[in-house]
Amino acid sequence: MENGIFLGLGSNLGDRRAALAKAIERLSSEGAKVVQSSKVYETPPWGNLDQPAFLNTVVEVTFNGEPEELLFIILKVENQLGRVRSVHWGPRVIDIDLLAFGSEIIVGQRLSVPHPLLAQRAFVLVPWAEIAPNFLVAGIGKTVAELMEELPIQDRQAIRPIQPDSEDITQNGNS
């Protein structure tokens, strides 16, 4: 069982909080068990700015399989929850990114790990630093906290927690 598997989840359409909770529930039922999760944060859109704000969270999971198998599960869960890929970086009911899979480095057409844009994304690094600040990102040689500190202060300040803890998202928090 690989340690240090992190997923970023986001939603900006419909009941955003419910979409995050359903995604976590379905990931768990498919074998990606959440061991810890960040608070939920409201974040401005990234890339395509003409869309509603997102709710984002980062979770650490355990998974008995290969990164490509986890990607298959992620895509299946996104599809089950109604993810439509029509506009690059556009609005979506759910988005699940595989941020890191332990110390593995994968560069491929369908899967790149660690996620190639994570160092630019406050909506990923702020919640990730909450749960695993000292996680060393493979291939980058910096911790999550170090990467977060390199972001512009205004980007970090735009990421606002919306709840005191994550229990209502994961059903039992850090179980």
C-alpha positions as CSV (number, residue, x, y, z in Angstrom):
1,M,0.0,0.0,0.0
2,E,1.6,3.2,-1.2
3,N,1.8,6.2,1.2
4,G,1.7,9.8,0.1
5,I,-1.1,9.5,-2.5
6,F,-2.8,12.9,-2.7
7,L,-5.9,13.9,-4.7
8,G,-7.2,17.4,-5.3
9,L,-10.9,17.8,-5.6
10,G,-12.9,20.7,-6.9
11,S,-16.4,21.7,-7.9
12,N,-18.0,24.9,-9.1
13,L,-21.4,23.8,-10.4
14,G,-24.5,22.7,-8.5
15,D,-24.3,21.7,-4.9
16,R,-20.5,22.0,-4.7
17,R,-20.1,20.6,-1.1
18,A,-22.3,17.6,-1.9
19,A,-20.3,16.9,-5.1
20,L,-17.1,16.8,-3.0
21,A,-18.7,14.5,-0.4
22,K,-20.1,12.1,-3.1
23,A,-16.8,12.0,-4.9
24,I,-15.0,11.1,-1.7
25,E,-17.6,8.4,-0.9
26,R,-17.3,6.9,-4.3
27,L,-13.5,7.0,-4.4
28,S,-13.6,5.1,-1.1
29,S,-16.0,2.5,-2.3
30,E,-13.7,1.9,-5.3
31,G,-10.7,1.3,-3.0
32,A,-9.1,4.8,-2.6
33,K,-9.7,5.2,1.1
34,V,-9.4,8.7,2.6
35,V,-7.0,8.8,5.5
36,Q,-7.0,12.6,6.0
37,S,-8.5,15.6,4.3
38,S,-8.0,19.3,4.4
39,K,-10.7,21.8,5.2
40,V,-12.9,22.8,2.2
41,Y,-11.8,26.1,0.7
42,E,-13.6,28.5,-1.6
43,T,-11.3,29.5,-4.4
44,P,-11.4,31.8,-7.4
45,P,-11.4,30.1,-10.8
46,W,-8.0,29.4,-12.3
47,G,-7.1,29.3,-16.0
48,N,-10.5,30.3,-17.3
49,L,-11.6,33.1,-15.1
50,D,-15.1,33.6,-16.4
51,Q,-16.9,31.1,-14.2
52,P,-18.2,30.6,-10.6
53,A,-15.9,30.2,-7.6
54,F,-14.8,26.6,-6.7
55,L,-14.9,24.6,-3.5
56,N,-11.6,22.7,-3.2
57,T,-10.1,20.2,-0.9
58,V,-7.1,17.9,-0.8
59,V,-7.3,14.3,0.5
60,E,-4.7,11.7,1.2
61,V,-5.8,8.2,0.3
62,T,-4.5,4.7,0.6
63,F,-4.7,2.6,-2.6
64,N,-3.6,-1.0,-3.4
65,G,-2.8,-0.6,-7.0
66,E,-0.9,1.3,-9.7
67,P,-1.3,5.0,-10.5
68,E,-3.0,4.1,-13.9
69,E,-5.6,2.1,-12.0
70,L,-6.3,5.0,-9.7
71,L,-6.6,7.3,-12.7
72,F,-9.2,4.9,-14.1
73,I,-11.2,5.1,-10.8
74,I,-10.9,8.9,-10.8
75,L,-12.3,9.2,-14.3
76,K,-15.1,6.7,-13.5
77,V,-16.1,8.7,-10.4
78,E,-16.0,12.0,-12.3
79,N,-18.2,10.4,-15.0
80,Q,-20.7,9.0,-12.5
81,L,-21.1,12.4,-10.9
82,G,-21.8,14.1,-14.3
83,R,-18.4,15.6,-15.2
84,V,-18.6,17.0,-18.8
85,R,-15.3,18.0,-20.5
86,S,-16.4,20.7,-22.9
87,V,-14.3,23.7,-22.0
88,H,-10.6,23.5,-21.0
89,W,-10.4,24.6,-17.3
90,G,-14.1,25.4,-17.5
91,P,-16.9,24.9,-15.0
92,R,-17.5,21.4,-13.7
93,V,-19.6,19.6,-11.2
94,I,-16.5,17.7,-10.1
95,D,-12.8,17.6,-10.9
96,I,-10.4,15.1,-9.3
97,D,-6.7,15.4,-9.9
98,L,-4.0,12.9,-8.9
99,L,-1.5,15.2,-7.4
100,A,1.1,12.7,-6.1
101,F,1.5,9.0,-5.9
102,G,4.3,8.6,-3.3
103,S,7.7,9.2,-4.8
104,E,6.7,8.0,-8.3
105,I,7.3,10.2,-11.4
106,I,5.2,9.5,-14.4
107,V,5.2,11.5,-17.6
108,G,2.7,10.2,-20.1
109,Q,-0.2,11.3,-22.4
110,R,-2.9,10.3,-20.0
111,L,-1.2,10.6,-16.7
112,S,1.6,12.8,-15.3
113,V,2.6,12.5,-11.7
114,P,3.2,14.7,-9.8
115,H,0.6,16.8,-11.4
116,P,2.5,19.1,-13.8
117,L,0.7,22.4,-12.7
118,L,0.5,21.9,-8.9
119,A,3.4,24.3,-8.1
120,Q,1.3,27.1,-9.8
121,R,-2.0,26.4,-8.0
122,A,-2.8,28.0,-4.7
123,F,-6.1,26.2,-4.6
124,V,-4.1,22.9,-4.5
125,L,-1.1,24.0,-2.3
126,V,-2.9,25.8,0.5
127,P,-5.2,22.9,1.4
128,W,-2.4,20.3,0.7
129,A,0.0,22.2,3.1
130,E,-2.7,22.0,5.8
131,I,-2.5,18.2,5.8
132,A,1.0,17.4,4.6
133,P,3.3,20.4,4.6
134,N,6.4,18.3,4.8
135,F,5.6,16.0,1.9
136,L,8.5,16.1,-0.6
137,V,7.1,16.4,-4.1
138,A,8.9,13.9,-6.4
139,G,11.0,15.4,-9.2
140,I,10.7,18.9,-7.7
141,G,12.7,18.5,-4.6
142,K,10.6,20.8,-2.5
143,T,8.0,20.3,0.1
144,V,4.4,21.2,-0.3
145,A,4.9,24.1,2.2
146,E,8.0,25.4,0.4
147,L,6.0,25.4,-2.9
148,M,3.1,27.2,-1.3
149,E,5.4,29.8,0.2
150,E,6.8,30.5,-3.3
151,L,3.3,31.5,-4.6
152,P,2.4,35.2,-4.7
153,I,0.8,36.3,-1.3
154,Q,-2.3,37.5,-3.1
155,D,-2.9,34.0,-4.6
156,R,-2.6,32.4,-1.2
157,Q,-4.9,35.0,0.5
158,A,-7.6,34.4,-2.1
159,I,-8.0,30.8,-0.8
160,R,-10.5,30.9,2.1
161,P,-11.6,28.1,4.3
162,I,-15.3,27.7,4.5
163,Q,-15.7,25.2,7.4
164,P,-13.8,24.6,10.7
165,D,-13.2,20.9,9.9
166,S,-13.8,18.3,7.2
167,E,-16.0,15.9,9.0
168,D,-19.1,16.5,6.9
169,I,-17.1,15.9,3.7
170,T,-15.4,12.6,4.6
171,Q,-18.1,11.3,7.0
172,N,-15.6,10.7,9.8
173,G,-12.7,13.1,9.2
174,N,-9.4,11.3,9.6
175,S,-10.8,7.7,10.0
